[in-house]
Amino acid sequence: MHVLVTGGAGYVGSATAAYFLAAGHQVTVYDNLVKGHRAAVPDGAAFVQGDLGDKHALDVLFQTVPVDAVAHFAAYIEAGESMQLPGKYFENNVAFTNNLLETMICHDVRKFIFSSSAGVYASKDTAITEDDPVGPANVYGETKLMIERMLGWYNRVTGLQFAALRYFNACGAMLTEDGTPIRGEDHHPETHLIPLTLQVPLGQREAIYIYGTDYNTPDGSNIRDYVHIEDLASAHVLALEALDSGRDHMIYNLGNGRGYSVREVIDIAREITGVDFQAIETARRPGDADRLVASPERIRRELGWQPRFPELQDIVATAWRWHTTHPHGYAGQPPAEVTR
Ligand SMILES: NC(=O)c1ccc[n+]([C@@H]2O[C@H](COP(=O)([O-])OP(=O)(O)OC[C@H]3O[C@@H](n4cnc5c(N)ncnc54)[C@H](O)[C@@H]3O)[C@@H](O)[C@H]2O)c1
């Protein structure tokens, strides 16, 4: 199939584009590079620089590329910022996704894989299943839920087939078979715990902050479920196959089913890096849920998804390899095609 990957110059989208190619699909990446990196786009994928806000450009894209399915990663992703600038998130994530969906239907493309998020859920003390009540704690999570609801209606009204994949915390780096890191986290600003933490032993940050120590968890810091980007990527390949074999709509959690507190993540980072760096306790931020841990049973059972990196130590080790070999991320790297 020919897969259009929006946001394919970003962290999860670029790894997934590489997995689609490896599975024998053709890939066109569509990304405005506002947050992504041209160098992250894998060899073998066509690249079109463009914005989902530009309806004319989308129409031209679908006229010129024989798209069979869309994997939609493009979004703004900072939960904290979404609580300060809600309109920015409703526009880019929700309204621009609608541009994409309308253009798809106009061009008779009806297979859609959506990067949803654990942020659609309310905090829960036990593993969250897809049937648990939703209840986003921030605007970002609300945008993901709004899109899922839109997908339900597009499905009913237009026959759009979709898979909404609710990622828990994406992390880790993609390595070649000989262990060379080729894709990793490089967000500006970085807001994710693992890369922020690793910046301390790298000497790029003085200390890591623990935002809130009075959450309703055993050690008082938030608990999250961490899932490696290659495991997210393999789930997209399975979801595409399921859509191709006629599945109508699917919603799946993608996590490992094990929660780690912020303090535990920091301890694992100390263990992997061998540096006993400083952590500073500070006040809560708005919009952080106490505990979000997935039950990944449904996608395991229905699609046979099996994570390669279920252990957080292994995930952090891949991230550490990426950050030590790419201390400034993709900066200074030529586009992937040039390095071939
Ligand atoms: N990273 C996580 O932990 C996580 C967790 C749950 C869900 N998600 C979702 O997964 C997706 C990918 O996340 P990521 O960490 O790779 O983010 P990212 O910022 O690395 O990638 C997003 C990409 O989308 C592009 N983009 C944004 N708006 C665009 C627009 N209007 N037009 C064209 N391109 C646009 C950016 O330039 C960027 O390359 C997002 O939808 C995010 O909400 C991520």
The ligand as an ORCA input file, in Angstrom:
! r2SCAN-3c Opt
* xyz 0 1
  N       5.365     11.484     22.134
  C       4.480     10.920     22.938
  O       4.769     10.502     24.063
  C       3.052     10.748     22.484
  C       2.135     10.134     23.339
  C       0.804      9.993     22.921
  C       0.441     10.440     21.652
  N       1.365     11.050     20.861
  C       0.931     11.537     19.543
  O       1.780     10.990     18.554
  C       1.959     11.932     17.490
  C       3.437     12.117     17.234
  O       4.071     12.595     18.425
  P       5.616     12.958     18.384
  O       6.157     12.835     19.751
  O       6.266     12.217     17.266
  O       5.524     14.498     18.009
  P       6.513     15.376     17.093
  O       6.299     16.793     17.464
  O       7.893     14.826     17.152
  O       5.936     15.105     15.632
  C       4.804     15.791     15.131
  C       5.141     16.206     13.716
  O       3.994     16.832     13.137
  C       4.412     17.952     12.401
  N       3.257     18.872     12.354
  C       2.621     19.446     13.399
  N       1.604     20.204     12.966
  C       1.589     20.102     11.611
  C       0.766     20.628     10.584
  N      -0.226     21.489     10.868
  N       1.022     20.304      9.306
  C       2.045     19.460      9.000
  N       2.868     18.918      9.924
  C       2.634     19.234     11.216
  C       5.603     18.502     13.166
  O       6.459     19.297     12.363
  C       6.275     17.210     13.635
  O       7.239     16.739     12.715
  C       1.228     13.190     17.913
  O      -0.048     13.190     17.305
  C       1.085     13.036     19.404
  O      -0.036     13.707     19.893
  C       2.654     11.202     21.228
*
